[in-house]
């Protein structure tokens, strides 16, 4: 039996943590791919299962939303970006958080990570709501960075283009909402490759500084 079929038959055992029920061939593959015990790294395990053909929707069963943020962070890094998770800041006595901030040359992505599933496919108004909120959070972050020290980020002289984005686990066939890109995680490299071709079509903020991710 090939690894894809083994993964599909073993999904319940993988999700429930019944590792003694996972076939040795699949377990050996996961250990090699993860570089250790798969139970300790569900993010790497989910990626390894996708590589053998398990659907992203099924692989997502191994992850909670915080692990999905870890997966997005790894996706940003594999795409060549320096990235930081969980950027918290205050503005007018209110607390805000950006899930992931990624930087590459003059580009800064401000990402909200949404682990939506097909079974709870968001309506158009939900996509629009998430996009609008992310745009507003990003506008506030841009202002705060000029005046306030944020852990893990160093502000330097220069210019940057800041783009708010929604990163999803699955593809919902929606590419933009009010100018905010909606990017399935697997499509992030292609998005970065083509960003300068669509920059005039998306919501973006030009700033008179650059940032360096220190972590």
Secondary structure, 3 states (H helix, E strand, C coil): CCHHHHHHHCHHHHHHCCHHHCCHHHHHHHHHHHCCCHHHCHHHHHHHHHHCCCCHHHHHHHCCHHHHHHHHHHHHHHCCCEEEEEEEEEECCEEEEEEEEEEECCEEEEEEEECCCHHHCCCHHHHHHHHHHHHHHHHHHHHHHCCCCCCCEEEEEEEEEEEEEEEECCCCCCCEECCEEEEEHHHHHHHHHHHHHHHHHCCCEEEEEEEEECC
